[in-house]
Amino acid sequence: MNTVLGDALQKAMNSKKNDFSSFVWKGEKRKEGDKYVQDSIKIVDMSADQLKKCYEHCEKMLHNDDPKNLGRYNVLDEVTEQINKCNVELLLRFFENSYLKDNREDIRRRSLWVSLRQFKANNPEITDLSLVPLTKISSNLPSEFDDVNIQDTMDGCLDYLG
């Protein structure tokens, strides 16, 4: 396997601590009387259909779109989005000189939005501003704002971040 994950899995399978013939799949818990019971089966003893069902269950746990029970990747995407929106707000406060007190000139949200809109008008070849980090057009920004993109900054200027 030529990936980091593949190499890690191969190392785990080759390790003496992880004898994959002893891996167990634990089924759904069910109530029997006053106690909960959970069936388990060794993965090496599973049929192809059982393995397929386990695989589908794992895929659902990772990619589920149901808002009541989001998959892990969807939760990570949501958390990343919220972190980026918080960074946009901190960036706007940085420009307003309320983030850190230093000798910079204040830049208000409205004037920043007008400048970014002008940048967009001057660069029609850039169709998706969410792919362009603000660091491409603004220098001397702290490193915590490296992931902030122009579109989110424009949205933040208009108070559209949510």
Backbone as ProteinMPNN parsed JSONL, in Angstrom:
{"seq_chain_A": "MNTVLGDALQKAMNSKKNDFSSFVWKGEKRKEGDKYVQDSIKIVDMSADQLKKCYEHCEKMLHNDDPKNLGRYNVLDEVTEQINKCNVELLLRFFENSYLKDNREDIRRRSLWVSLRQFKANNPEITDLSLVPLTKISSNLPSEFDDVNIQDTMDGCLDYLG", "coords_chain_A": {"N_chain_A": [[0.841, -1.175, 0.0], [0.55, 2.203, -0.836], [0.001, 4.542, 0.579], [-0.271, 6.842, 3.318], [-2.177, 6.084, 5.224], [-2.602, 3.463, 4.367], [-0.06, 2.38, 4.779], [0.073, 2.621, 7.564], [-2.018, 0.93, 8.303], [-1.027, -1.488, 7.313], [1.265, -1.746, 8.902], [0.032, -2.019, 11.393], [-1.317, -4.419, 11.047], [0.799, -6.133, 10.739], [1.946, -6.051, 13.179], [2.648, -7.613, 16.336], [0.905, -7.168, 18.4], [-1.541, -6.678, 17.253], [-3.261, -8.967, 16.137], [-4.951, -9.681, 13.439], [-6.682, -11.769, 13.041], [-8.067, -12.044, 15.309], [-9.791, -9.929, 15.476], [-12.922, -8.458, 16.219], [-16.301, -8.019, 15.37], [-18.74, -6.058, 16.73], [-22.128, -6.321, 17.247], [-25.375, -4.677, 17.089], [-26.703, -3.323, 20.104], [-29.156, -4.857, 22.135], [-32.101, -5.005, 24.124], [-32.661, -7.32, 26.628], [-34.771, -8.368, 28.841], [-33.789, -6.986, 31.828], [-31.281, -6.271, 31.073], [-28.759, -5.228, 28.703], [-27.77, -6.736, 25.698], [-25.158, -7.681, 23.549], [-24.282, -8.944, 20.52], [-21.412, -10.577, 19.123], [-18.986, -11.205, 16.576], [-16.241, -12.878, 15.112], [-14.284, -11.263, 12.707], [-12.935, -12.665, 10.734], [-14.479, -14.89, 10.544], [-16.756, -14.163, 9.253], [-19.261, -14.095, 6.684], [-19.275, -13.219, 3.165], [-21.49, -11.575, 2.653], [-22.095, -10.627, 5.234], [-19.757, -9.197, 5.786], [-20.016, -7.24, 3.842], [-22.294, -5.871, 4.754], [-21.288, -4.868, 7.166], [-19.312, -3.187, 6.168], [-20.911, -1.334, 4.772], [-22.265, -0.24, 6.948], [-20.136, 1.025, 8.274], [-19.417, 2.915, 6.323], [-21.761, 4.44, 6.353], [-21.63, 5.491, 8.945], [-19.48, 7.173, 8.618], [-20.193, 8.944, 6.528], [-22.845, 9.833, 6.782], [-25.702, 11.821, 6.074], [-27.854, 12.58, 7.541], [-29.287, 14.975, 9.6], [-29.803, 14.493, 12.297], [-28.1, 12.515, 13.034], [-25.278, 12.857, 12.178], [-22.607, 11.889, 9.982], [-19.125, 11.145, 10.641], [-17.275, 12.515, 8.936], [-18.857, 14.607, 7.962], [-19.376, 15.97, 10.322], [-16.781, 16.811, 10.959], [-16.33, 18.503, 8.762], [-18.233, 20.492, 9.29], [-17.301, 21.514, 11.737], [-14.801, 22.505, 10.927], [-15.657, 24.468, 9.136], [-16.955, 26.233, 10.91], [-14.796, 27.022, 12.509], [-13.29, 28.375, 10.593], [-15.041, 30.496, 10.042], [-15.034, 31.798, 12.506], [-12.367, 32.602, 12.495], [-12.487, 34.436, 10.406], [-14.019, 36.474, 11.559], [-12.255, 37.243, 13.616], [-10.203, 38.167, 11.995], [-11.44, 40.387, 10.798], [-11.752, 41.978, 13.047], [-9.098, 42.33, 13.601], [-8.357, 43.931, 11.411], [-9.861, 46.143, 12.067], [-8.442, 47.046, 14.101], [-8.973, 46.253, 16.67], [-8.308, 43.801, 17.528], [-5.536, 43.426, 18.099], [-3.708, 45.877, 19.698], [-1.91, 48.128, 17.989], [0.217, 50.083, 15.859], [-1.212, 50.296, 13.459], [-3.285, 51.375, 10.713], [-6.774, 51.807, 11.062], [-9.115, 49.7, 9.449], [-12.219, 49.699, 8.294], [-15.096, 47.532, 8.118], [-16.883, 48.021, 5.991], [-15.332, 49.543, 4.159], [-13.351, 47.663, 3.631], [-14.876, 45.671, 2.428], [-15.68, 47.026, 0.092], [-13.196, 47.354, -1.129], [-12.484, 44.656, -1.579], [-14.516, 43.906, -3.299], [-13.871, 45.513, -5.456], [-11.427, 44.357, -6.116], [-12.39, 41.888, -7.018], [-13.83, 42.757, -9.284], [-11.713, 43.716, -10.821], [-10.385, 41.413, -11.43], [-11.615, 39.368, -13.317], [-11.101, 36.806, -14.161], [-10.876, 35.21, -11.982], [-13.079, 33.109, -10.722], [-14.125, 31.847, -8.496], [-14.055, 33.016, -5.464], [-13.814, 31.818, -3.03], [-11.777, 30.083, -3.159], [-9.49, 31.493, -3.071], [-7.048, 32.531, -0.949], [-6.926, 35.151, 1.48], [-4.408, 36.017, 2.033], [-3.101, 36.13, -0.366], [-3.53, 38.622, -1.416], [-3.098, 40.393, 0.588], [-0.61, 41.5, 2.737], [1.555, 40.777, 5.539], [-0.138, 39.591, 7.44], [-1.125, 37.92, 10.421], [-0.243, 34.476, 11.037], [-2.412, 32.878, 11.772], [-4.484, 33.56, 10.159], [-4.15, 32.437, 7.712], [-5.785, 30.567, 6.399], [-8.088, 31.913, 5.763], [-10.403, 32.884, 3.367], [-11.16, 34.99, 0.49], [-13.907, 35.216, -0.212], [-15.289, 34.428, 2.134], [-14.412, 36.475, 3.777], [-15.592, 38.705, 2.573], [-18.268, 38.021, 2.996], [-18.27, 38.121, 5.786], [-17.844, 40.826, 6.182], [-20.316, 41.805, 5.483], [-21.839, 40.732, 7.405], [-22.802, 38.11, 7.033], [-22.05, 35.62, 7.931], [-23.337, 33.989, 9.741]], "CA_chain_A": [[0.0, 0.0, 0.0], [1.414, 3.367, -1.001], [-0.538, 5.728, 1.228], [0.055, 6.922, 4.744], [-3.141, 5.239, 5.924], [-2.323, 2.085, 3.993], [1.156, 1.965, 5.475], [-0.263, 2.466, 8.978], [-2.8, -0.302, 8.43], [-0.123, -2.622, 7.096], [2.092, -1.861, 10.095], [-0.816, -2.528, 12.473], [-1.603, -5.84, 10.794], [2.037, -6.893, 10.919], [2.341, -5.969, 14.581], [2.271, -8.765, 17.153], [-0.198, -6.784, 19.27], [-2.792, -6.655, 16.501], [-3.491, -10.165, 15.342], [-6.239, -9.387, 12.817], [-7.586, -12.925, 13.109], [-8.836, -11.944, 16.546], [-10.667, -8.762, 15.428], [-14.311, -8.827, 16.439], [-17.34, -7.03, 15.031], [-19.79, -6.069, 17.735], [-23.411, -5.952, 16.661], [-26.214, -3.691, 17.772], [-27.169, -3.713, 21.442], [-30.6, -5.039, 22.262], [-32.48, -5.188, 25.518], [-33.263, -8.598, 26.985], [-35.113, -8.235, 30.252], [-33.242, -5.766, 32.437], [-29.9, -6.084, 30.627], [-28.489, -5.063, 27.283], [-26.939, -7.8, 25.164], [-24.55, -7.311, 22.283], [-23.647, -10.075, 19.84], [-20.145, -10.281, 18.468], [-18.515, -12.263, 15.69], [-14.911, -12.615, 14.581], [-14.367, -10.789, 11.329], [-12.456, -13.712, 9.821], [-15.521, -15.904, 10.437], [-17.928, -13.581, 8.602], [-19.49, -14.377, 5.266], [-19.108, -12.047, 2.303], [-22.634, -10.687, 2.865], [-21.931, -9.976, 6.529], [-18.701, -8.197, 5.631], [-20.567, -6.138, 3.046], [-23.169, -5.101, 5.643], [-20.416, -4.144, 8.096], [-18.693, -2.115, 5.398], [-21.947, -0.326, 4.526], [-22.495, 0.425, 8.225], [-19.0, 1.921, 8.504], [-19.571, 4.026, 5.375], [-22.85, 5.283, 6.841], [-21.125, 6.204, 10.118], [-18.539, 8.199, 8.179], [-20.721, 9.887, 5.542], [-24.283, 10.016, 6.938], [-26.167, 13.2, 5.904], [-29.005, 12.827, 8.41], [-28.878, 15.978, 10.591], [-29.934, 13.981, 13.664], [-27.019, 11.573, 13.292], [-24.305, 13.141, 11.125], [-21.404, 11.079, 9.879], [-17.915, 11.773, 11.186], [-16.702, 13.474, 7.989], [-19.74, 15.771, 7.924], [-19.144, 16.711, 11.566], [-15.486, 17.469, 10.813], [-16.514, 19.611, 7.818], [-18.981, 21.544, 9.985], [-16.401, 22.114, 12.723], [-13.82, 23.271, 10.164], [-16.352, 25.658, 8.626], [-17.177, 27.156, 12.026], [-13.488, 27.568, 12.881], [-12.941, 29.361, 9.571], [-15.887, 31.674, 10.233], [-14.496, 32.504, 13.684], [-11.132, 33.257, 12.068], [-12.872, 35.607, 9.615], [-14.406, 37.519, 12.503], [-11.029, 37.733, 14.244], [-9.504, 38.939, 10.975], [-12.113, 41.676, 10.673], [-11.398, 42.743, 14.244], [-7.693, 42.683, 13.41], [-8.344, 45.081, 10.511], [-10.444, 47.283, 12.781], [-7.46, 47.362, 15.13], [-9.449, 45.908, 18.002], [-7.743, 42.484, 17.836], [-4.285, 43.745, 18.777], [-3.448, 47.316, 19.637], [-0.598, 48.518, 17.489], [0.217, 51.348, 15.125], [-1.793, 50.146, 12.128], [-4.459, 52.185, 10.42], [-8.023, 51.058, 11.133], [-9.832, 49.445, 8.201], [-13.583, 49.327, 8.637], [-15.662, 46.435, 7.333], [-17.479, 48.525, 4.739], [-14.271, 49.9, 3.217], [-12.715, 46.412, 3.243], [-15.773, 45.018, 1.47], [-15.586, 47.777, -1.173], [-11.891, 47.017, -1.719], [-12.537, 43.278, -2.069], [-15.406, 43.914, -4.466], [-13.073, 46.095, -6.539], [-10.491, 43.295, -6.507], [-13.163, 40.926, -7.807], [-14.116, 43.384, -10.578], [-10.459, 43.841, -11.561], [-9.873, 40.073, -11.734], [-12.757, 38.536, -13.721], [-10.68, 35.418, -14.393], [-11.084, 34.478, -10.719], [-14.526, 32.883, -10.651], [-14.52, 31.377, -7.169], [-13.233, 33.698, -4.463], [-13.637, 30.972, -1.852], [-10.545, 29.32, -3.355], [-8.355, 32.415, -3.017], [-6.816, 33.007, 0.417], [-6.729, 36.591, 1.6], [-2.969, 36.268, 2.088], [-2.625, 36.378, -1.728], [-3.655, 40.042, -1.745], [-2.797, 41.207, 1.76], [0.627, 41.022, 3.361], [1.769, 41.026, 6.97], [-1.208, 39.072, 8.289], [-0.686, 36.824, 11.299], [-0.376, 33.149, 10.424], [-3.702, 32.248, 12.074], [-5.441, 33.932, 9.123], [-3.712, 31.865, 6.435], [-6.856, 29.801, 5.757], [-9.247, 32.765, 5.503], [-10.487, 33.195, 1.939], [-11.739, 36.293, 0.155], [-15.367, 35.16, -0.183], [-15.728, 34.448, 3.53], [-14.147, 37.81, 4.303], [-16.659, 39.58, 2.06], [-19.479, 37.649, 3.73], [-18.112, 38.628, 7.15], [-18.016, 42.286, 6.14], [-21.744, 42.061, 5.377], [-22.471, 40.014, 8.515], [-23.494, 36.941, 6.476], [-21.405, 34.381, 8.326], [-24.25, 33.158, 10.502]], "C_chain_A": [[0.89, 1.243, 0.0], [0.838, 4.641, -0.411], [-0.151, 5.701, 2.693], [-0.88, 6.013, 5.536], [-2.87, 3.769, 5.624], [-1.098, 1.545, 4.693], [0.888, 1.734, 6.958], [-1.067, 1.202, 9.209], [-1.918, -1.534, 8.271], [0.758, -2.834, 8.319], [1.286, -2.448, 11.255], [-1.087, -4.014, 12.285], [-0.367, -6.704, 11.003], [2.501, -6.919, 12.365], [1.88, -7.208, 15.344], [1.073, -8.452, 18.032], [-1.542, -6.869, 18.552], [-2.888, -7.866, 15.582], [-4.882, -10.043, 14.732], [-7.181, -10.583, 12.792], [-8.42, -12.903, 14.382], [-9.761, -10.721, 16.565], [-12.116, -9.21, 15.453], [-15.214, -7.674, 16.02], [-18.432, -7.161, 16.08], [-21.063, -5.548, 17.107], [-24.157, -4.939, 17.499], [-26.648, -4.229, 19.133], [-28.685, -3.859, 21.417], [-30.909, -5.371, 23.722], [-33.149, -6.553, 25.677], [-33.513, -8.562, 28.487], [-34.606, -6.911, 30.784], [-31.844, -5.427, 31.926], [-29.839, -5.863, 29.116], [-27.503, -6.141, 26.846], [-26.413, -7.348, 23.808], [-23.849, -8.53, 21.705], [-22.327, -9.633, 19.234], [-19.743, -11.49, 17.628], [-17.124, -11.88, 15.203], [-15.035, -12.251, 13.106], [-13.907, -11.867, 10.347], [-13.498, -14.81, 9.63], [-16.755, -15.403, 9.692], [-18.021, -14.027, 7.137], [-19.3, -13.098, 4.463], [-20.257, -11.059, 2.499], [-22.532, -9.941, 4.198], [-20.857, -8.892, 6.47], [-19.2, -6.986, 4.855], [-21.465, -5.254, 3.909], [-22.349, -4.29, 6.646], [-19.757, -2.963, 7.392], [-19.692, -0.988, 5.142], [-22.256, 0.454, 5.807], [-21.37, 1.428, 8.516], [-19.079, 3.142, 7.587], [-20.663, 4.992, 5.844], [-22.395, 6.095, 8.051], [-20.195, 7.342, 9.707], [-19.201, 9.305, 7.364], [-22.207, 10.187, 5.684], [-24.658, 11.501, 6.862], [-27.358, 13.538, 6.791], [-28.605, 13.805, 9.508], [-28.982, 15.5, 12.04], [-28.789, 13.057, 14.043], [-25.974, 11.721, 12.189], [-23.133, 12.178, 11.17], [-20.179, 11.863, 10.328], [-17.33, 12.829, 10.234], [-17.557, 14.733, 7.907], [-19.566, 16.624, 9.18], [-17.813, 17.464, 11.474], [-15.579, 18.654, 9.852], [-17.218, 20.781, 8.489], [-18.09, 22.264, 11.004], [-15.361, 22.986, 12.023], [-14.434, 24.556, 9.633], [-16.56, 26.69, 9.735], [-15.864, 27.791, 12.501], [-13.076, 28.647, 11.883], [-13.769, 30.633, 9.72], [-15.44, 32.477, 11.455], [-13.206, 33.234, 13.315], [-11.418, 34.486, 11.213], [-13.243, 36.759, 10.549], [-13.187, 38.095, 13.212], [-10.214, 38.574, 13.269], [-10.121, 40.33, 10.821], [-11.816, 42.564, 11.881], [-9.931, 43.18, 14.187], [-7.593, 43.922, 12.515], [-8.918, 46.328, 11.174], [-9.556, 47.749, 13.928], [-8.001, 47.13, 16.541], [-8.93, 44.542, 18.438], [-6.439, 42.636, 18.619], [-4.079, 45.248, 18.644], [-2.023, 47.54, 19.147], [-0.765, 49.771, 16.626], [-0.31, 51.205, 13.693], [-2.979, 51.088, 11.97], [-5.7, 51.297, 10.493], [-8.608, 50.886, 9.731], [-11.209, 48.939, 8.584], [-14.109, 48.29, 7.668], [-16.198, 46.909, 5.993], [-16.4, 48.863, 3.712], [-13.503, 48.657, 2.763], [-13.568, 45.69, 2.209], [-15.704, 45.707, 0.107], [-14.27, 47.437, -1.876], [-11.888, 45.605, -2.302], [-13.446, 43.161, -3.282], [-14.679, 44.489, -5.676], [-12.04, 45.09, -7.037], [-11.187, 42.272, -7.394], [-13.46, 41.484, -9.202], [-12.857, 43.484, -11.44], [-9.873, 42.503, -11.991], [-11.008, 39.145, -12.141], [-12.386, 37.079, -13.982], [-10.816, 34.564, -13.133], [-12.589, 34.328, -10.527], [-14.995, 32.464, -9.271], [-13.588, 31.977, -6.123], [-13.037, 32.874, -3.198], [-12.38, 30.111, -1.968], [-9.294, 30.189, -3.233], [-8.17, 32.893, -1.576], [-6.535, 34.503, 0.42], [-5.245, 36.946, 1.625], [-2.377, 36.491, 0.695], [-2.661, 37.865, -2.067], [-3.324, 40.957, -0.571], [-1.564, 40.636, 2.453], [0.614, 41.35, 4.856], [0.583, 40.622, 7.836], [-0.646, 38.0, 9.205], [-1.015, 35.462, 10.683], [-1.717, 32.485, 10.712], [-4.765, 32.578, 11.032], [-5.079, 33.362, 7.751], [-4.839, 31.149, 5.689], [-8.085, 30.635, 5.431], [-9.26, 33.131, 4.023], [-11.247, 34.498, 1.71], [-13.263, 36.273, 0.261], [-15.899, 35.201, 1.244], [-15.501, 35.819, 4.163], [-15.201, 38.793, 3.846], [-17.971, 39.298, 2.776], [-19.441, 38.184, 5.156], [-18.303, 40.139, 7.209], [-19.501, 42.657, 6.107], [-22.538, 41.353, 6.47], [-23.321, 38.839, 8.028], [-22.904, 35.606, 6.942], [-22.32, 33.459, 9.132], [-23.945, 33.179, 11.971]], "O_chain_A": [[1.864, 1.319, 0.749], [1.171, 5.731, -0.877], [0.244, 4.667, 3.232], [-0.44, 5.265, 6.409], [-2.904, 2.93, 6.524], [-1.082, 0.401, 5.147], [1.399, 0.782, 7.548], [-0.84, 0.482, 10.182], [-2.054, -2.505, 9.014], [0.977, -3.972, 8.734], [1.795, -3.276, 12.011], [-1.087, -4.778, 13.25], [-0.472, -7.865, 11.396], [3.357, -7.724, 12.731], [0.838, -7.784, 15.028], [0.304, -9.35, 18.379], [-2.569, -7.107, 19.187], [-2.621, -7.772, 14.385], [-5.881, -10.272, 15.413], [-8.374, -10.414, 12.541], [-9.378, -13.666, 14.512], [-10.446, -10.49, 17.561], [-12.499, -10.189, 14.811], [-14.922, -6.508, 16.284], [-18.979, -8.244, 16.291], [-21.082, -4.472, 16.51], [-23.64, -4.414, 18.486], [-26.923, -5.418, 19.294], [-29.394, -3.091, 20.766], [-30.087, -5.937, 24.442], [-34.084, -6.889, 24.95], [-32.593, -8.705, 29.292], [-34.944, -5.847, 30.265], [-31.281, -4.401, 32.306], [-30.736, -6.253, 28.369], [-26.525, -6.421, 27.539], [-27.124, -6.717, 23.025], [-22.937, -9.083, 22.318], [-22.148, -8.468, 18.879], [-20.105, -12.629, 17.923], [-16.855, -10.713, 14.916], [-15.801, -12.863, 12.363], [-14.442, -11.964, 9.242], [-13.421, -15.578, 8.671], [-17.711, -16.159, 9.52], [-17.022, -14.29, 6.468], [-19.179, -12.015, 5.035], [-20.038, -9.848, 2.51], [-22.849, -8.754, 4.271], [-21.023, -7.808, 7.029], [-18.851, -5.848, 5.17], [-21.407, -4.028, 3.811], [-22.688, -3.143, 6.939], [-19.657, -1.872, 7.953], [-19.349, 0.186, 5.281], [-22.482, 1.663, 5.761], [-21.631, 2.548, 8.953], [-18.837, 4.268, 8.023], [-20.51, 6.209, 5.744], [-22.742, 7.271, 8.168], [-20.135, 8.367, 10.386], [-18.825, 10.471, 7.483], [-22.789, 10.759, 4.761], [-24.02, 12.34, 7.5], [-27.821, 14.679, 6.787], [-27.687, 13.52, 10.277], [-28.317, 16.049, 12.919], [-28.528, 12.836, 15.225], [-25.801, 10.823, 11.365], [-22.72, 11.714, 12.233], [-20.2, 13.092, 10.386], [-16.935, 13.909, 10.673], [-17.012, 15.831, 7.792], [-19.605, 17.852, 9.112], [-17.731, 18.628, 11.868], [-14.974, 19.697, 10.099], [-16.842, 21.935, 8.281], [-18.132, 23.49, 11.111], [-15.072, 24.091, 12.482], [-13.805, 25.613, 9.673], [-16.361, 27.885, 9.517], [-15.836, 28.97, 12.854], [-12.575, 29.702, 12.271], [-13.247, 31.734, 9.542], [-15.47, 33.707, 11.432], [-12.975, 34.356, 13.768], [-10.683, 35.471, 11.28], [-12.817, 37.895, 10.337], [-13.094, 39.309, 13.392], [-9.606, 39.572, 13.658], [-9.405, 41.327, 10.726], [-11.649, 43.775, 11.736], [-9.572, 44.257, 14.662], [-6.842, 44.85, 12.815], [-8.5, 47.445, 10.869], [-9.871, 48.711, 14.629], [-7.532, 47.748, 17.496], [-9.094, 44.163, 19.597], [-6.273, 42.036, 19.681], [-4.266, 45.81, 17.565], [-1.057, 47.18, 19.82], [-1.802, 50.432, 16.682], [0.123, 51.941, 12.806], [-3.587, 51.532, 12.944], [-5.672, 50.156, 10.033], [-8.596, 51.818, 8.927], [-11.337, 47.851, 9.145], [-13.632, 48.178, 6.539], [-15.983, 46.258, 4.971], [-16.526, 48.516, 2.538], [-13.049, 48.604, 1.62], [-13.046, 45.16, 1.228], [-15.674, 45.034, -0.923], [-14.247, 47.254, -3.093], [-11.355, 45.38, -3.388], [-13.162, 42.388, -4.197], [-14.853, 44.005, -6.795], [-11.803, 44.983, -8.241], [-10.633, 41.84, -8.405], [-13.354, 40.762, -10.193], [-12.933, 43.348, -12.661], [-8.967, 42.46, -12.823], [-11.342, 38.224, -11.395], [-13.26, 36.213, -14.02], [-10.867, 33.337, -13.213], [-13.286, 35.292, -10.21], [-16.148, 32.703, -8.912], [-12.471, 31.5, -5.924], [-12.18, 33.2, -2.377], [-11.964, 29.481, -0.996], [-8.173, 29.682, -3.284], [-9.035, 33.584, -1.039], [-5.971, 35.042, -0.532], [-4.871, 38.065, 1.273], [-1.258, 36.992, 0.583], [-1.898, 38.321, -2.919], [-3.277, 42.177, -0.732], [-1.489, 39.437, 2.721], [-0.232, 42.098, 5.346], [0.327, 41.25, 8.863], [0.232, 37.242, 8.794], [-1.959, 35.333, 9.903], [-2.126, 31.602, 9.959], [-5.827, 31.957, 11.012], [-5.65, 33.771, 6.74], [-4.839, 31.131, 4.459], [-9.044, 30.107, 4.868], [-8.268, 33.623, 3.486], [-11.888, 35.032, 2.616], [-13.852, 37.225, 0.774], [-16.851, 35.926, 1.533], [-16.299, 36.27, 4.985], [-15.661, 39.625, 4.629], [-18.704, 40.223, 3.124], [-20.455, 38.648, 5.678], [-18.858, 40.665, 8.174], [-19.898, 43.695, 6.637], [-23.769, 41.374, 6.46], [-24.416, 38.598, 8.538], [-23.242, 34.562, 6.384], [-22.079, 32.253, 9.187], [-24.632, 32.523, 12.754]]}, "name": "protein", "num_of_chains": 1, "seq": "MNTVLGDALQKAMNSKKNDFSSFVWKGEKRKEGDKYVQDSIKIVDMSADQLKKCYEHCEKMLHNDDPKNLGRYNVLDEVTEQINKCNVELLLRFFENSYLKDNREDIRRRSLWVSLRQFKANNPEITDLSLVPLTKISSNLPSEFDDVNIQDTMDGCLDYLG"}
